[in-house]
Amino acid sequence: MKRIDLRSDTVSRPTPAMRAEMADAEVGDDVYGEDPTVNRLEELAAEMLGTEAAIFASSGTQSNLLALLTHCSRGDEYIVGQKAHTYIHEGGGAAVFGSIQPQPLDLEPDGTLNLDKVAEVIKPDDFHYARTRLLCLENTQDGRALPMDYLKKTHEFARDRKLKLHLDGARIFNAAIRLQVPVTDISRYFDSVSICLSKGLGAPVGSLLCSTGEFIKEARRWRKVLGGGMRQAGIIAAAGIYALENHIDRLQEDHEKAALLDAGLREIKGLEIEFSAMQTNMVFFKPGKTHSSRLPEYLKKRGILINGGRRIRLVTHLDIHRDDIPTVIEAFKNYY
């Protein structure tokens, strides 16, 4: 039975061509700065994002943590969305490793943070309070590309209040494809940007943090402190290079598959579908209380993997083919 895995785009697997690049990769000791493939990956990422430098990290969690530790000191604060990955899905790393206080805020329906509400929680210059240093956004946020005018407005807001601005851009290329803009039109508004290679881009592992040369120099020190120094990492860096050079434009296919999935599921009574105009490769739905635990098991027996819960995310990626979508829709219809 063919497996159709819609749980996340992190389940995407390296293609045969990517594996071949990994097998042939030239390697060295990256802690000494001597892995030529890692160096080439970092240079490529910096060039693509329009920054001075980049650093290769083992994961998006590590890449984001490097940014937080570099931007903030002990007792500082960062403002972040209540459902943002850097706040809710990264083990509290900023607090654990950096004694950095998060100030979470509810997200707006379009995935943005209301800047008036952000302004209200910026702490005054008073030793009773943590020092607000950083504002973090995520793009895409629940699969939604943040509007370009909002990014510009947020950039100006942060500058006026002397805040640094970090982007968890795990799916920044999905956002750029959806908005039909060069990725630099997004990255230019931020002081640091994290990008993920192991989601829609299909690499097996790795993320990159992009920023100024001085910032990345400090982040490299933090990477070592966190145990993130890698040796002959060119083997996995080669996959990242292949992903950046070959798998960005094809993200549009994932967006189209998600739209097909949305259209088919909307025909089913009992499903509450969430798929906005700014959506990329994710479809969210509410299965109803009586179905939230039974539906995943039903689909699993038919080779379709989804997560459970009262709000479920379906994610399309390079291992989900267009002809898989009717199969999934039919299985849902048979269940309901």
N, C-alpha and C positions, 0 to 999 in steps of 0.2 A: 504494500500500500504506500502510495506517495505521501510524504509528509508536507503539509502546508503550515508553516509556522508564522503566525501573525502576532506573536507576543511582543516582538520588538525588532527593530532593524539591527540590533546588536547580534542577532543570531545569523546574520548574513555571513557567508563563507568566502574565503579567497578563491578566485577563479584559477583555472589551470595556468593562464598566462601570468597571473600574479605570483603563483607558486614558483614558476620558472624563474622569475626575477629574484625571488627570495633565495632560491638554490644557488644562483650565480652571483650573489651579492659580494662585493669586495668589502672586507671587514677589517677593523682594527680595534683598539681599546678606546672606547668613547669617553671614559673618565679622564684619560689623558688628552682627549680631543682629537684622537687619531683614527677614528672610524670614518672613512671618506664617504660612506653611504649615508650615515647619520648627518654628517656635515652638509651633504648635498640636500638632504630632506629639509633640514632647518633653513638653509638658504632659499630653497624653493618656496617653503611656506611663508617666510618673511617677504619674499618678492611678491607672492600672490596676494598677501594681505596688506601690502604697502607699508610694512614696518621695517625697522632697522635690523631686527634680529628675531630669532625664535629658539625655543628649546624643546627637545623631544622628551615627552613624559610617558609613563607606562599606561596612564588612563586619564579620562577627563576629570575624574575626581582629584587625581594628583595635580593635574594642570591647573585646575581652579584653585586648589589649595596653595600652590606656588604663588599664584597671583595675590590671594588674600594675605599670605604671609609677607609678601614683598611690599604690598601697598600699606599694610597696617602694622602697628606695634602693639605690644601688650596693653590692654585697657582701651584700645580703640574700638570703633564700632563700624559695621557695614550695614547698609539698608538693602533689603532683599525681599523678593516676593514670597508670600507665605507658602506657595507651592513650587517655588523655584528649586531646581536640582541642588544648587549650592547650599541651600538651607535645609531641605528636608531629606535628601537622598545621599548625603556625603558624610554620614556618621558624626556630624558635629565637629568635623576636623578643625575648623577655624578656632573653635573654643578649646578643643582638646590640645592642639599643638601650638596655637598662637595666643591663647587668652584673649581672643577677639570676640567681642559681643555682637551677635546678630540682632538686628531690629527688623523683624518681618512685618510686612504689610499685605493685606488682601489684594489680589490681582483684580483688575477690571475684566469684564467679559471678553475683551479683545486681547488679553494677555499682557497689557501694559500696567505700569504702576501710575496711579494718579499723582501727578507732581505736586498738586496742592497738599495732598496727604503726606507726601514725602517731606515737603517743607515743614510740616507741623511736627515731625519727629526728629528733625535735625537738632541735636543738643546744643544748648548755649555754651559759650566758653566759660565754664564754671567747673571747679574741681569736684563738684558733687556728681558730675555726669561723665559717662564715657565720651571720648572724643569721636565725633562722627567724621570718618575719613573717606568712606567709599560708598558708591552706589553700584549695585550689581543688577544687570538685566540678563535675560536668557532669550536667545533667538535661534530656533523657533521656541515658542512657549506653548506647550501642549499641541505642537504641530502647527501653530499659527505664526506666520511671518509678521513681525512687528512693523507697523507702517513707517515709511521713510521720514515723513514729516515729524513723527513722534521722536525718532532717533535724533533728528536735528534739534528739536526743542529740548530734549533731555540733555544733550551735549551742552547747550547754552545754559540750561538750568544748573548743571553741575559746575560749569566754569564760574558762574556768578557766585556760587556758594563755596567755591574752593574745594570741591569734592573731586576725587578721582572716579573714573568710570570704567568698570570692568564688564566685559561681555562673555558670558558662557555661551559661546557660539558653537556648541556641539554639532548643531545642524545649520550652521550659517550658510552653507552652500545651498541647502534646501530653500532657505529664505531668499537668497539671491536669485535662484532659478524662479521661484514663485513671483518675486517682485520684478523680474526681468531687468535686473541691474547688475553691474560688475560688483563682485564681492567687496572691492575696496570702497564702494559707495556706502557700505555698511560699516566696515572696520574703521574707517577714517574718523568716526565719531568717538572712538574709545581709546583709553590709555593702555589697555591690554585686552587681548582677545584669546580665548581658548577655542581650538577647533578639534573635532574628533575625527579620527580616521576609520574607526571600527564600527560605525553605524551604516548609514546609507552608502558610504564610499567603499565599504566591503573589505577593508583591511582587517587582519585578525587581531590586532592590538595597537594601541598607541593614540596619543593626542599631542598637540603642540600648543605652546603658549607663545604668543607673538606680542612684541612691544619694542621699546627702545633698547639700544645696546646696553646701556647702564642698568636698566631694569632687568634684562635677561641675565646679566652678569650676577646680580643679587639672587635672582630666582635659581640660578644654577647652584649657588651655595645651599639654598634651601632644599633643592632636590637631593643633594648629597646627604643633608641632615635627615631627610625623610627616608633614606635608604633607596633612593631612586636612581642612583648612579648605575649605569649599565655598561657592560664591557663590549663584546662583539655584537652590538645591537643592530649592525647594518643588515642582518638577516631580516629583521622585522621592519627596519626603516625602508628597505627596498619595496616592501608591500605598500608603505605609505606613499612613496614616490609614484608607484604605479597607480594608486588610487587617485592621487591628485592630478595626474596627467591623463587618466582615461575614464574615470568614473563620475565626474562632476556633471557633465551634460546629460548623462543618462538618468539623473535624478528626476527629470521631467517625466520619465516613464512611470516612476513610482507614484508621482502625484496623480497621473492619469488613472492608474490602477486604483488608487484610493477613491477617486471620484466615481469610478464605476462601482466600487464596493458600496459607497454611500447611496448611489442611485438605486441599487438593487435592494439594499436593506430597508430603504424607506417604503418599499412596497409591503412590508410585513407589519401587520397590526400587533401592537404590544411592545414594539421597540421605540425608544425615544432616541433619535439620532442627533449627534452633534457634529456638524461639518460646516464650518464657516467659509465665507468668501476668501479668507486668507489662509485656509488650511493647505497643508502640503501632503505628507504621506501618512497621516493619521486620521482615523475615524473613531470617534467615541460614541458609545451608546449605553443606555441603561436597560438592562434585560428584564427588570421587574424583580421584586423581592423574592418571589417564589422560584425564579429561574436562575438567580445569581450563582448558586452553587451547583446546580444540575447541568446547566448548559455546557460548561467547559468539558465535563466528563463525557457528555453525549457527543460533542464534536471530536474529542480525542479518539474515540472509538472509530471515527471515520477519517482519521488521519489529519485532523485540523486542530492546531494548538492555539489556544487563547488563554489569557489570564482570567481569573475569576474576579468577583467583586460586584458592587452595585453600580459602578461606572467602569466600563471596560474599554480599553484602548486596543484597536486593531491597527497594525503597522505594516505597510507594504515596503518591499525592499527588493534587491536584485535577485533574490532566490524565490520571490513570488512572481509567477508568470501571469500574463494577461488571461490565459485560458484557465488559470486557477480560480479566478474571481467568480465565474458562474457556478463552479463546484461549491464554493463557500456559500454563496447566496442560496443555492438549492438546499444545502444542509440546514441552514437557518430556517428556511421555509418549512422543511419537513419537521423540524423540531416544534415550531410554533403552530 
